[in-house]
Structure formats: C-alpha cells, structure tokens
Amino acid sequence: MDHMLYVAMNGASQTMLAESANDNNLANADTVGFLGDLEAFRSMPVYGPGYPTRVYAMQERAGVDFKPGIIRSTGRPLDVAINGNGFIAVQAPDGSEAYTRAGNLQISANGMLTTGAGYPVIGNSGPIAIPPSQKITIGSDGTISVLPTGETPDAIAVIDRIKLVDPPVGSLVKGSDGLIRLQNGGSAPADASVHLVTGSIESSNVNVVDAMVNMIALARQFEMQVKMMHATKQNDSSAAQLMTL
C-alpha cells in the first residue's frame, strides 16, 4: 500500500491531539487564573534502511501561554489577583509545592486557606490555617490579618503571609492538573516584588475568538488528511484493477 496513507494517517492523528488541546483551552475560557497551552507541529523524518524519504508530523506542547488574563473586581475579601508577573504558592495533592494564578481563595471546613480548586495556600511555614474570625484582610504583599471572633476592632492580628513567587518562565512546566511547577522539582524562593490586587480575580488568558478560529482550522486540516486517505484507497483500487487486465 502507498506510503502516503501512513503519512496522512499520522497527520490526522496528530491533528486530533492538537484539537484536544485547543478544546481544553476553550473549555477553560471561564476558569479563574487558567493559563492556555501552546501547541505546535514539527517534522519527523522516518529513519531506517535506505534514505529517509518519508516525513511524519508530530504534535507537541510548545509551552504555556504565561500572558496574564484580565483582572476583574469582585469586592470579595478573599479574592486576590496577581498584579503583573508571579504566582501564588500552593500545596499539590502529592505534598509538593506548586504554583497558580487562581486567586479565588476560600476557607475549608477545617479552617485551611485554599484555592477554589481546593489546593492549600502556602505561607511562611507551610499551609495557612485561619483561626475563627469575624473579619479577614489580605494585603497587597500577601499579608493576612484577622479580627478574632468576639474581639474589638483594635485586636486585628497578622497571622501569616501568602508565599508569592516569580521564577523564570523558562524553568516552569504545567501539569495535567493545571498547576505550574519547576522543571527540576523543588520550590522557588518567595519574591517580595510580587504584589496582589485584593478584591479581584484574574480571568483565563484564553482568547475565545482565536481558539474558535483555531478549532475550525484544525477541523479543516483533519478533513483534508482524511480525504488524502480516501484518495490513496481509490488509487490502490485503480492499480488493482489495472493489474487484472
């Protein structure tokens, strides 16, 4: 059978992977602090006996779009957004340190400060616990102040500070859980230059229009590759008929 069939089949399968990544970006267009994935194709010659006359396509994640999303004011005391570059440090399910720009914070049933997805927020000495209080304030530097339940307004106390980091984006990778991590593992140092916008959240940085256009382009590309496979089948059938003459 003609090698064109395998080349077209490979291109179609890789296009499907790119469509999946683009669809994931589109599905998270309303997810707080979501950073879109960048996808790309590259040529992969097939090496073996003889010359590499066939070149296949390989879809790969080109990286993460670290462009900040739009900051929207909510007025909610526990909502924070990164002003510019940087990340909020959180504890991943495996206990390691990871990073996010999702600042829709909340207090869990056991008093832990977590993100909207349930990841504990890390402070000066580990996950931050919030004592029973009637008022919580988060400063632009991540400082958390509380007014304990039953106390007078002058009893406000600082209990911890959210760890804010700003490692080089070239050293970061994005996991399947949406969290950002250092490529070589470990943790990044706290960076005092990172500041928060309180009472606000950052929207996803996915451009819906661009994602829709890309989805249409990938669908047409997939359709073209399927047509190439059908053309190969027709060529094979025609060649078989000629051989019977």
N, C-alpha and C positions, 0 to 999 in steps of 0.2 A: 504494500500500500504506500502511496506517496507520502514522503516525509512532511509535506505541507499540512497534512491532517494533524500531526502531532504538534507542529508549531502553532496552528490555530487553536487546538485544544488547550495547549499550555497558556496561550494568551487569554483565552476565555476564562480559565480557572483563576488566573491571577487578577483579571478584571473583577471577578466576583469577590475576591478578597478586598480589593480596593473599594468596591461598592459597600461591603460590610463595614469598613472603617468610616466611610463617608456617612453611611446611615447612622452609625453610632454617634458621630458628631451632631448630626441633625436631630437625633432623639434627645440629645443633652443640651439643646439650644436654650432651654429654660432652667438648666441646672446651675445652682449658685456656685460661682468660682470655677466652673468647668473650663479646662484648657483643651482645645481641639488637637487632634492628631494630624500630622502631616504625612501624606503618603506619596510614594514615587515608584517608578518602574526603572529597571536597568537591564541592559542586555547581558545575557549569559551564554557565550559560545559553548557548544557541546564538544568536549574534547574526548578523543578516543583513537582507535585505529584510523589512520588517514588524516585528512585535513578537517578542521572544524568548520564545515560548510553550513551548518545549521546554527541559528542563534535563537535562543529562547528568551522569553521575558520573565523577570522575577519581580514581584511586588514586594516592597519592603517599607517599613516605617522610617520615614526620613527624619523624624523627630517630633517634637511637641511645639505647638504654637504658644509661646510664652507671652504673647501680646496681652496686656491687661484688658479686662472687659469693662463695661460701663458701670460706674458706681451709682447706685440708686439709694436715695434716702428713704428710710423706713420709720425712723423715730423710735425704734425698739432698742432699749438699753443694751441688750446682749448682742445686737448685730454690729459687726465690725467689718471693714474692708481695708485691704492693703492700699496705701497711698503710694502708687508707683511700683517699683520692683520689690520683691520679697515674698516670704511665705510664713504661714503660721505652723509651728511645730506641733505634731500630734503623735499619739502612740498607735501604731498599726496593730492589727489583731495578733501578730506574732510577737508583740512586745518591742519591736524595733521602732526607731524614730523615723517618721515620715513627715511630709510637708504638703500643705494645701493652701489654697486661696479662698476656700469656702468659709466665710465668717458668720454664718447663721448659727451662732452658738446657742446652747441650751444647757439646762441643769438636769442631770439624770435623776432617777428616783433615789439613788444613793448619795446624791449631793456632789457628783463629779461634773466638772465643766466639760462639755463635749461639743463636737460639731453637729450639724444637722444630721449627718450620716451615722452619728454615734461614736466617733473616734475621740478618745480623751485628749484634751488640750494639755500640752506640756508647759510647765512653768519653770521656776528656778531649780527645783529639786524633784522633778517628776510630774505626773498628772496632777492637775489642780483640783482641790476639793473646796467647795463653797459651803461655809457654815450657814445655819439658819439665819436669814437676814430679811430685813424689810426693804432694803434698797441695795442695788449693786451698780457700781460705776466702773467703766473701763476707760482708762486714759489713752491718749494718742500713742504713748510709748508702751502700751500693753499692761500698765499697772492696774491691778484690780483692787478696788476699795469697796468695803461693805459697811452697812449700818446694821449691826446685830439686832435681832428681833427684840423688841421691848426697850431698846436703848434710846437716849435722846440724840438729836442731830449732831451734837458735838462729839459723839462716840464713834465716828467713822474711823475705820482702821484699814490699812493696806495689808492684804493677806498674801499676795503673790504677784507675779508679773508674767504675762504670756511670753513665751520664747518666740522671738521673731528672727528670722534668718534671711540671708541674701547670698547664697552660694552662686558661683558662676553657672550660668545655664548650660554651658557645655559639659558640666560634670553631673548633670541630672538626667534621670530616666523616669518614665511614667509607667507604673504598674497597671495590671489589669483591673485593680480595684480603684483606679483613678488617682491614687496618691503618688506624689513625687518623692523620689529617693536619690541618694548619691550613688553614682555608678559603682564605686568601690566599697559601698556599705558605709557604716559609721554614721556620724552625725556632724552637722555643720555648727559652727560657733554662733552664739547669739550676736546680732548686729544691731547696735543702738541707732543706726541711721534709718532703720525701717520704722515707719510710723503708720498708725491706724486712723481711719476715718470712722468715728463712732456713730451709732445710729444709722448705719448704712450697710449695704451688702453689694458685692460685685457680681454682676450677671455673667453668664457664659460669654466667652470671647468668640463663639462660633457665629459667622455671618450666614444667616439663614438663606439669603438670596444666592450667595456664592455656593453654598452646599447644595441647593436645589439645582443650580446650573450644572455643577459637577456631577450630580446624580444623573441628570439627563445625558450628559456627555458620556459617562461610563456605560449607561444603558445602550446607547447607540454603538459604542465601541464593542460591547458584548454581542450585540445583534450582528455587526459586521463580521465578527470572528465566527459566529455560528453559520453565517452564510458561506464563509470560506470552507467550513467543514462540509456543508451540503454540496458545494461546488466540487470538492475533492471526491465525494461519493459519486457524483454524476460522471466525473472524469474516469473514475475507476470502472463504473458500469459500461461506459462507452468503450474503454480499452478492452474490457472483457468481450464485448460484442464483436469488436474487430478481430480479436484472436480466434473467434469461432468461424470466421469466414474462410 
